[in-house]
Amino acid sequence: MNKTTRGLVEYALAQLGKPYWYGTYGQIGTEELYEAKKKQYPNYYKATDFSQQFGQRVHDCSGLIDGYLMSDTPVSIPVYKKEYDYSANGLQKACIEKGDISTIPDDPGVCVFYNGHVGVYIGDGFVIEARGHKYGVEMHKISVRPWKTWGYHPLITKQASTQDDAQTVKMIKIDMPVLKKGMKNIGSIITLQRLLISLGYKGKNNQILELDGSFGGNTDYALRNFQQNKGLVVDGSVGKATWSALLSE
C-alpha cells in the first residue's frame, strides 16, 4: 500500500458535495446499504431523503479517510480491511506526530480533530470534512469550525511539500460543481453559503443566510452582490470564475 498525504487530499477533493451516511467509508449508497445501516445505527438514519442519494458515494467523517485507505482510486469500490478502520477518536489517539490546532503545519493531508470528529486539512487554511447528513462532504476555512488538534495518520506517508502543493486550492476550483438557484440538498451549496457568510454577505432585507443546502432567494441575492462587487458576470451562477473569486478571499 502506497498511501500519501497528497493522495488523501486528492481523494477528499473528489468527494466534495457527496452525501454523509453514518458508518460508511466510500460505498455506493443503495437501498440495501441504507436498510443495513438504519438497522445498525437507527438514530443516524431518521432523515427522509436517503433514497434521493442512492447511487452516490457515501462516507462518514472517519470514513472519508478510511475510504481513501480502502480504495485504489477516488471512484473505485472500497475493500474493507479492519486494520484501516479507525473512529475519529481512535485515529487521534493513534497519531504519533500531533499537536494543538494552533501549531498545525501548513501541510496538505494532515488530519484535524475535535472530540468525535475528524477532517482533512488541504492547505491554504481550508479543511474538507464529511460533516453530517444535513451537510454532506463540505469545505470551509479551518477557523470556522471548532477543531482542537491535528495529527498525521499513522498509515499515510507524509509527502514532502512541493510547488505543486501550493496549487491545492486551485484544484478545488476545478472540482466544485456549477450551482444555480433552485438547486438543493447539495453539500457544495452549504460551502457556498458558508463562504458568503464569512465574507459578510447577507440576503434580502439584510437577512442572515441559513446553512440549509438550498439555493434559494437569499443565497441568490447574496451571491449576485458578491459577483457585482468582484466585477464578475452577475448571473447568479456559481461557475469556475465565481468559485475562484470566493476561494481567493
Secondary structure, 3 states (H helix, E strand, C coil): CCCEHHHHHHHHHHCCCCCECCCCEEEECCHHHHHHHHHHCHHHCCCCCHHHHCCCEEECHHHHHHHHHHCCCCCCCCCCCHHHCCCHHHHHHHCCCEEEHHHCCCCCCCEEEECCEEEEEEECCEEEEEEECCCEEEEEEHHHCCCCEEECCCCCECCCCCHHHHHHHHHHHHHCCCECCCCECCHHHHHHHHHHHHCCCCCHHHCCCCCCCECCHHHHHHHHHHHHHCCCCCCCCECHHHHHHHHCC
